[in-house]
Amino acid sequence: MEAIELDAFRREHSADTFWCGLLLGGCGTQLSTKLYTDRVCHFAHLPDPTGLHVCQRRARDVSSADHLYVKSAALAWLVDQEHQGDVHLREPIGSVVDIAWEHGTRGLRLHLDGEVAPAWDNELVEPVLGTSVPVDVDTLVRRRYIHRVRLDSVGTARRVRIGTQAPARDTEWFTLGECHMSPDGFRTPAVEEILAAAERTAWSPFAGVVAKGTTAVQRLEAALKSKSMAILRSDCRTVEAGGPYEGTEAQEVAGLLERARLWLEEQEKLRADLFGRLAQAVRDGESEEVTSLLTQADRKAARERTLEQHDIARQAAAFLKDEKRRAAQAARENKVPGPVARSRLKARVESKVERAQSLRESQAHGRMLDLLGRLGREADQLPVREFRYRVFTLSKEAEEARALVTAEEARAVEGWLARAEQSEGGAEAAVRPGSGTPAVPAARRPAPVLAETAASMRSMLKLIARSGSAVSTLKHGRSLAEGLHRLHPEDQVQVLMAIEDSTRPKEPLLCSVLALADTASPDLYRDLASRLGRQVPAGASEADEHWQAEVLRLQQHPHR
């Protein structure tokens, strides 16, 4: 954190307290923020009057929290996979994470370091090793492959990757969303290739460690649910070879095999149509369409492509690489990029939004549940102003969590909002358009406070522009926009006008960063542009392209 960021952080969390995390090896005592201008700002323990307190936490790097990042990502993955499972942190905390779900009794055990030796013959758990955990050659050959886990830093977050290591093959890495669980164990796209290569042999893909009691019907149902063509074909052949079946089981197997055949035929047609449209988009020079279709092809049809489909994908990738080269050349010549560069930026931003949305919702839901619990315990002891602030924060988190909020949780949020409405003279509760979630309206702020807010946001917007990063633009722009929306609507306009007070007529607007990231409030920035004598196209897509072009101009502009 820089000093200016800490100021904004303190204002945003003025009603919150922070504590040394026990699950990070900390002592559990309260922390405060330390402001510095000559070094990095940070958290520190409150002074101990006795001078005897010693915290045992020594780790300083972000990887010391990897077990918590893994747990958060695994819970979101279980929800996405529609599994009724759970995630547990095992002793020693920070070394082992267990994932369990409803498929039989077999689970995953993630060994993030070498503190606990993996149990390869345990039928209850399948080991997944961290990158620093060794595996002997005999085990690797006997099992044919093992799974690994690693975490990569992306901005201030950590992204979980799952790898499949096999003899005579490079370790291939995938996102959790590309993996799934079957009755036989954990499967990645690389496992599908290994299954396809071994399907004519008698070798069991899990080296004899198969869920007990798995019937032909259960195997076919799981294969259909996996939505993997390779796994479905392999399991269909296994089931057909294991016949004949009798009675009700024979009828169920025949019905599932027919469903599998029809589904595979449908997927082949969908693939042919997808690659046909991709080839046409390349011929037409539609870079935005090529980006979208190639992303779909890589996500849905990365494997088992025909030679023709491989050629189409290579041509599309070469086309986009050439477009990127031309856009970079235009940027070097200090020219405003044309439609191709704008469409590339739009595709990158939309991709980041899609990937980040599910994580944001999961994190917001956790914060919402925490706030509900704290309000239940502390509401009667809180001053009215702090109580209303916490309820306002609760409504914001509920709005961000969206589909994860249950009906019972929504009723609890509405109850606190109704109570906040009755407090301090019974101020009216508003409803945000499209959200259906009431929120306590913000009070007007004094002019000096608004001037300080505008100055802080102006500095942050300049830092974002200097970064030249689409990821930074999206992430920090959304964060600033969320802070802006905590103000009264008229105060929002005053702050935006103050931010642009020193912007010359032909210079790009600093607030274009906010307009690009804050897609829920287009009228706010259209009104700002109008007040400053700028024109924004009427259509939503045209306005979106306008703000993208402004951000690109801003990134190339020498900032004062």
N, C-alpha and C positions, 0 to 999 in steps of 0.2 A: 504493500500500500504506500502511496505517496500521501503527503499531508492533506492535499485537497480532497483525496478520496476518503481519508479518515473523517474529515469534517462532514462529508455527506453521509457516511456510514453512521456516525454518531447521531445525526439528526433523524435518520430513518429508524434507528433502534433506540431512541431515547427512553422508551418504556421497557426495554428488555434487559435481562442480565445474562452474563456468560460465565461458564464454569469449566474447570479443567477436566477434560473427558476421561472417565474411568476406563472406557473401552479403547482409549489410546495410551493406556499406561499411566494416566495422570492421577492426581491426588484428590480430585473432586471438590476443591475449594474454589472460591469465586475469583474471577479475573477482571481486570480493567484494561482499557486501551491506552497505549502510550503514543504520544504525538512527538515526532521528531522531524526536523527539516534537513538534517545532515546524514540520516540513515533511515533504514526501512522502519515504518511504524509497525507495531506488533501488540499482541496481548501480553499481559504480565500479571502475576499473582498480586493480590492486594497485600499490603505490608502486614507482617505478623508482629504484633507488639512484643511478643516474647523473644522473637528472633530465632526460634527453634524449628520453625516449619521448613521441611525440605521436600521438594517434589521429586519423585523418582523418574519422571519422564525425561529421557535424554534425546530421543529421536527428534530431528528437526525437519527432515525431508518429507515430501508429500506421500511417499510410498509407505510411511508408517501408518497411514490410514487406509491402506489398500483393502483390508478385510471389510471395512465399512462400505467402501465403494463397491466391492464385490457383492455384499449383501443387498445393497440398494438395487444394483443392476439385476441380480438374480430374482428378486421379488418382482420387479417390473417384467422380467422375461416370463416368469411363471404365469402372471396375469395375461400377458400377450399370447402365450401358448394355451391358455384356458385350462391350466392345471390347478388342481386343488392341493397345492404343496406349501412348504414352509422352508425357511432358511435359518440355520442355527450357527452361532459362533462357538466353537469348541475350545477347550483348554489345550495348549496355552493360547490365550486370546491374541489374535493377530497372525497365527500360524495355520489354523485349520478352519474351514467353512464347510458345513454340510448342507446339501440341498436334497429335500425329500419330496415325493409326490405320490399320486394315487396309483401309479402303475406297479402293482405287486408290492414288494418290500424293498426293491433295489433303488439306491440313491446314489448321489455323487458326493465325493469328499475331495475338496480342493485343498491341496497342500501348498500354501504360498511360500513356504520355506522348508528347510530340512529338519525342523525341530521334531516332527513326528514322522516315523517311517511309514510309507504306504503299505497297505495290506492287499497284495494282489490276488489272493485266493479267498477273500471275504465276499460271500455272495450277497451281503447286505449293502455294500457300497462299492462304487467304481472309482478308483483314484484318478484325479486330474492334478498334474504336477506343475508347480511354478517353474519358471525358466531356469532357476538356480538349483533345482532339485535333480540330482543325477538318477539315471536308470541304467541297470546293467544290460549288456548286449543280449544275454540269454533270455531275460524277461521280454525284451523288445521283440526278439525273433519268435519266441513262443506265442506271444499275444498278437503278433503281426503289426500292431500299432498301439500307441498310447495317446492320451490327450494331455495337452498342456494349457496353462492359463498365463496371460500376461496383462499388464495394465499400461496404457500409453497416456501421457498427459496431453489434453486438448484444452487449451486455455487454462482455466482454473479447475477443470474437472479431470477425471480419470476415466478412460474408456476401456472396457473389458474386452479382451480378444481371446478366443479359444483356438488352439492349434492342434493338428494331428501329426504326430511324428511316426514314421514307419521306416523300416530298413530300405536303403537304396532310394529314398525319396527325401526331398527337402520338406521341412516342416511347413505346412500350409496353415494360414491364419484366417479366422472368420469372426464375424460379429456374433453375439449370442442369438440375434434374430435369425441367423442362417442355420442355426442348430436346432435339434429337437430331441425329445426323449421317446423311446419305444419300449415295449416290454422286454426287449433283449438288452437295452442299454442306451448310452448316449451316442448320438449320431451327428456327424458333421458332413458337409458335401464331400470331403476327402474320403470319409468312410464309405460313402455311396460308390465311389470309384473302386475302392478296394473290394467291396462286395461284388460289384459287377465283374471284376477280374477273377474272383475266386468262385463264382457261382457254379462252375462246372466241376469243382472239386468237392471232396467230402469234408473239407475243413470248415469248422464252425467259426463264424466271424468273430465270436467272442471267446474263443479258445476254451470252450467247455463251460464258461461262466454265463449261463442263460437262465432267465427267470423261470423258476420251477412252475409247472402246471399250465404253461402257455399252450392253449389249444389252437387248432388251425383257424377257427373263427376269430379268436382274439388276435392272432397274428395278422390276418387280413384286415380286420377293423383298424388296427394300429397303423398298418401300411397305408390304408386309404386316408387316415387322418394326417399322416405325415406329409401328404401332397408332394411326394417325391416320386418321379417316374422310375428312377433306378431302383429304389427300395421296393416299390410296388411290383415291378417286373420280377425282381429277385424273389420276393416272398410268394408271389403267385406260382413261380416255378417250384419253390420249395413245398408249398401246400399241395400242388398237383402231383409231385413225386411222392408225397407221403400218403396218398390214397391207397385203396378206395375207402370212402367213408360210408357210414350207414345211418339210416333213419333220419331224424331231424337234423343231425349234423351235416349229412350229405346235402340236404336241401339248402341249409344256410350257406355252406361252402359254395355250392353252385351259384346261388344268388349273388354272393360277394364277388366271385370270379367274374360274373357277367357285369357287375357294377364296375369292377376294375378295368375290364376290357373297354367299356364305353367311355370311362373317364380318360383312359390313355389315348383313345382315338380323338376325344375332344381336345386334349392338350396338344396333340400333334397339329390339329387344325389351327388352334390359337397361336402356336409357335410359328406356323407357316404365315399366318396373317401378320403377326408382329414383325417378322423379318422382312416381309413384303413391303409393309409400310415404312420400315427403316430404310430399305433400299431406295424407295421412291423419294423419301425426304432428303437423302444424300444427293440424288439426281436433281432435285429442285433447289438445293442449296439452302434449305430451311434449318439453320443451326439450332434454334430452340427446339424444334420438333425432333431433330437428330439426337440432341442431348437427352430429351425425355425418353425417347424410344430405346436408345442404347442403355440407359439406366434400367429400364424395365427388362430388357433382354439380359443384362448382367445379373439382375436380381432373380428373374423367373426362369431363365433358360441359359444359365451359365455353362451347363454341361449337356452331354449327349447331343451336341449340335451336328447337323450334316455339314459336309464340306462347303456347300453353297452358303449355309448360314454362317460358318466361320469366315468366309470371304466377305460377306456383307458386314459383319461386325468389325473386321479389320479395316474395311473401306470407311466405315463410319468413324472409327477412332482416328484414322489418318486425316479425315476431313476436319474433325474438331481440333486436332493438333495444328493443322494449317491455319484454321480460323484464329486460334489462340496466338499463333506466331504473328499474324497480320495485326491483331489487336495490340500486341506488345510493341510492334513497330510503330503503330499510330501513337501510342502513349509516349514513346521515346521522342517522337517528333513534336510533342506538346500539342497534338491535335485532339479535338473532342472526338472520342470513338463513336463510330456509327452504330446502326442497328445490331450488327453482329456482336460487337463487344457488349452492348447493353443487354442483349438476350443471354449472353454467357453469364454476366453478373446476376441477372434475374434467376437463372437456373441454379447458380451456386447458393444464392440467398434462400430460394425455395427449398433446396435440398437440406440446408442447415436447419431451416424451420421445421421440416418434417421429422428430422432425426432428433432434434432437441425437444420437440413438443411433448413426447411421451415421458421423457425424463423430468421435464419441468412440472408436468401434471402430477407425477408420482411424488416429487419432492414437496410440492405445494400441499398435497393431500396429507403428508406426514406432518407438516407444520400446522395445518388446520386442526388435526387431531390433538396435537400438543396444546394448541391454544384453547380448544374446547375443554381439555382436562384442567388447564391452569385457571380458566375462568370459573369452572365449577368449584375449584378449591379457594380461589382468592377474590372473587368478584365482590363479596360483601366488605372486604377490607380496603378496596381500591378507591382512591379519589375519583370523582365523577369524570374529570377530564381524561385521566389515564384509562378508566374503564371504557369510555367511549372510543378512545384510540385503539385499545385492544380489540374491541368489537369491530371497528372499521378494518383493522388488519385481518381479522378472522374472515370478514366478507370478501376481502381481496383474495385470500388464499383459497376460499371455497370457489370463487369464480375461476381462478387459475386451474384448480383441480378438475373442474368440469365433470366429465363422465365418471370419474372415480368416486364421486360423492354419492353415498347411498341416500335413500329416501329418509331414513331415520336421522342421518347426520344433517341433511338439509333442514329438517324440522328443528333440530337443535340450533343450527345457525340462525334460522328465522326467529326462534325464541329469544336469543340474545339480542338480535337486531330490534325486536319489538321492545325489549327492556331498555335498550339504549335510547330508543325513540321517546320513552316516557321520562328519561332522566334529563336533568338540566332544562326544564321548561317544556319538555315534550317536542323537541325539534322533529320535523318531518323526515321520514325515510324516503329515499329515492330508489328508483329501479333503473339499473343500467340497461340501455337498449340491447336486446338480443341475449342477455344473460339470464334474466329471470331471477337474479340474486339482488335483494335489497342491499343498499349500502348507506352508511351515515354520511350526509353531505358535509363537505369541508367548510370550515369557517373562513372568512376573509382574513388575509395576512397583512400586517403593517407594511408600508412602503419600504422601509429599510431591510426588512426580512426578504421581500421580493427582490430587491436589488442585490442582496448577498446571494440569493438562490440563482439569479441570472448570471452573476459573475462566475459562480462555481460551475454551472452548466456550460457556460461559454468555454471555460478552460478545458473541461472534459471533452467537449465536442472537437476542440482543436487537437487534443491528444489522439482522439479516435481517427480524425482525418489524416493525421501524420502517419498513423500505422499503415494506411493503405490496404488494410486487410478486410475482406468481406466478412470473415468470422467476427472480427472485432466490431465492425459496423453493426452487425445484427445483434450481437450479444449486449454490448454496452449501450447501443441506441435504445434497445428495448428496456434496459434497466433505467436509463434516464427518463424515458417516456413514462414508465410506471411511477417514478417519483413526481413527475409533472402532473399526472392525473390525481395525485393526492391533494392538489390545490383546488380552490374554488375555480369554476370555469372562467370567470373574468380575470382572476389572478394568473391563470395559465396564459391568456393572451398577453397580459402585461409582461410576463417573464419572457415569452418568445420575442416580443418587440424589443425588449431590452437586450436580449442576446444579439440581435441583428442591428443594434444601434450604430455600430461602427462599420457595418458592411457597405461597401460602395455599390452603386447601381448595377454595374456590370459584373460584380463578383458573385460567385455561387453562395447560396445561403448556408450558413452553418447548420441551421435547423433541417436541412434536407436529410441529414443523418437520422433525425427523429422521424421525419415523414416516411422514409424508406422502411424503418424498423417498426413503426407504430401503425400497422395497417388497419387497426380498428377505429382510428379517428381521422379519416381523410379530410373532413370538413374543417378541422382545426387548422391544419397547415394550408389548406386552400384559402381560408380566411386570412392567415398571416401573409401569404403571397399577395393577395389582393390589396391588403393594407400597405404593402411595400411597393406596389405598382408592378408586381410580377404577374405573369399569366401562367395558369396551369390548365392543361387540356381538360375538357369536360368528362370524357369517358374514364372509367376506372383503370382499364389497362393502359390507356395513353398517359394518364396521370402517373401510374406506376413507372412507366418508362421515363417520364420526365424527371422524377425524383432520382431514378438510377443514374441518369445522365448528369444530374446536378452533383451527386455524390462522387462520380468519377472526376468531374471538373474540380471538385473540392480537394480530392486527393492529389491532384496535380498542381494545385494553386499554392503559391508561397504564403504560408500562414503568418500573420502578424504576431 
